[in-house]
Amino acid sequence: SAGQDEPIGSQPQSQQQQQQQQLSQQQDFDPVHRFKMLIPLLKDSLQNVMAIASLNFGHNAAIDNGLKTTEKGNDAAVQRFDKSLEEFYALCDQLELCLRLAHECLSQSIDSTKHSPNLVPTATKPDTVQTESLFYSQYLSMIKSQISCAKDIHNALFECSKKIAGKVQGACN
C-alpha cells in the first residue's frame, strides 16, 4: 500500500504540512491577514498594468507616426491590457471586501463588549474572578433585559409588517 512505501521520516512532515494547511485556511478567513496577502499581488498587478500600458502607448505612438502599420496581431496587446486592468480591479474589489469585513468584525466586537462588557467567572476557574466580573444573578438579569429588548423589536417589526400587508391588500382591492 502507499502508506508502507513512504519513508518513516515523511510521516511527521505530512502531519506538519496538514497543520500548515489548516493554519493557512484559518488565516484565509481573517480579513486583515487576507488584506496583507493581497497587497503584494496588487502591487504586482499595478506594475503589470503600467508596463502593458507603456507598451501599448509606445505601439500606438509608432502607428500614429507611421512607423508601424496596423495588423490583426496588434489587437492582442489591447486585449492583454484590458485583461490586466480587469485583474487589477478584481484585486481592488477583494481588498475592499476585506476592509469591509474587517470593519464589520471590529464593529461586532465593539458592540459585543458594549452590550456584554463583563465576563461571568466560571466554576472551573474560581481563582480568575476579576473585580469587573458579573455575578451569575447579574448576568441573568442582563440576559433577560436583552431578551426583552429583542422581543420588543420583534413585536414592533411584526406590527409594521401587518400594517404594510394591510395597506397592500387595501390597495389591491
Helices and strands as residue ranges (DSSP letters): H 2-5, H 10-28, H 31-64, G 72-74, H 75-115, G 126-128, H 136-172
